[in-house]
């Protein structure tokens, strides 16, 4: 039995993490208190941790890609990917249908893919992306944008939707 220094509860030793630097080889805080502290830390330093994670990814991009590729080839990895794809398709059905209609219309020659339609766009892309600026209700109501402007337009729409949602509730 050991007493947690945070919550002051006396608990079984199995409720404490191992720490070889301590005399009794256990943390002074129980696992539950350590978890709460970890959550607080992540909330407090969210931006710093996100930047560190992005930098670590950039420095190890090839290793991460190789690890993900190897995992996806395992039976468990294939199952997880299949389930994730199914959930995405289920929640984003209108978006996928609209994108598929545009793809088919371009392939059939009914719609011609244009370059970015933003004024003074300095980014040259061979294939601009179709942006559904009025949502996915009318799939042919689109403008073509370069990937950078498309991401910005989607971000603006999501923030506007969030503001509308907050004003309603």
N, C-alpha and C positions, 0 to 999 in steps of 0.2 A: 504494500500500500504506500501511496505517495500523495502529498498535498500539492495541488496546482498553485503557483504563485499568483496567477491572475484571478481565477474564480474562487480560490480558497476551498475547493472541494477535495476531499480525500478519495482517490480513485485507485483502481487496479493499475499495476505497472504497464499493462498492455495498452492503456489509454494515453501513454506518453511515447513520443518519438525517441529513437535512439540517438545518443550524442556521445561519441567516444572521448570527448575532451572533459566530460563531467566525471565526478568521482563515482556516481552510481550508474554511469553510462546512459542517462536519460535526460531529456529536456526538463527544464523547470516548469514549463507550461504544458498543459494537456493538449491533445490533438485538436479538440474542439476550439480551444482558445487560440491555438496557432493558426487554425483555419480562419477565424474571425479577424485576427491581426493581418493575415495575408490578404484578405478581401479589402480591408481598410487601406492597406499599403497600395494595392492595385488601383483603387479608386483615387487615392491621393496623387499618385504618380502616373496616371493613365497616359498622358501625352508623352512623357519621357520614355516610358516602357514601350510605347508604340513606335517611337523613333528608333530606339535601340533594336527592336525586333526587325524593323524594316532595314536597318543598316546591316544587321547580322545576315538577313536574307540576301541582300545585295552582294555581300562578301562571300557567301557560300551558295550562290544560285545553282551552280552545276551539281553540287553535292545534294542539295534539296531536291532538284529535279530527278536525279538518279534514284534517290531514296523513294520518292513518290512513285516513280515509274516501276521500281521493283515491287513496291507494296501493291500497286494496282494489278500486278500480274499474279498475286497470290489469290487463292479462292476467297479469303475474307476481304481482301482489297476490292476484288471484283464485285462482291456482294454489297459492300458499303457504297461503292461508286454507283451501282445500279439503283440502290435504294435512294441515294441522294439525287440522282437524275430523275427518278420517278416523283419524288417530293417536289422538286423544282418544276417539273412539267405540270404537276397537279395545281400548284399555286400560281403559276405564270401562264396558264393556258391561253388567255386572250393575246398576250404578247407574242407567244410562240406562233399562234395561228396567223396573226398580222404579219409577222416576219416571213412566214412561209408563203403567204399570198404575194408579198412584194418580191420575194426570190423567184417565184414561178412567173410573175409578170415580167420581170427583167429577162429571165431565160427565154420567154416566149416573144420578147421584143415589144411588148405592150408599153413598157416603161423604159426610158433610157436613163442610165445612171449618169448623173451630172457630177461636177466637182463641187466643192463646198460652196454653199449659197450664202454664207455670211459675207458681209461687205468687208473688203480689204483683208481677206484671209490670206496669210502668207505661207500657209502650209500646203504643200503639194502632195496629194495622195491620189494614187491611181484609182482606188475604189473608195469613194465617199460612202458613208453609211446613211441609211434611211431613218429619219427621225419622225416619229408620230407625235407631232406637236399638240394635237387635240386628243390624245389618248388613243386607245386601240379600237374604239367603236367603229370608226370608218378607216379600215386599213390602208386605203389608197390616199388618204389625206396626209401627205408626207412632204418633207424637204430633205435634201441631201446635205450632210455635214461631214466634215473631216472628223476623225475620232476625238480630237481634242475638243472641238466645239460641241460634238454630240454629248460628250461626258458633261460638259458645262451646262448644256441645255437640260439634260436629265436631272442634274443636281438642283438646278433652279426649280424645275417642276416638282421634285420631291419636297423641297423646302416650302414651296408654296402650298402643296397639298397638306403638309404637316401643320402649317399656320391655319389653313382652313379647318382642319380637323380640331385643332385646339380652340378655335373660336366657336365651333359648333357645340363642343362638350362643356 
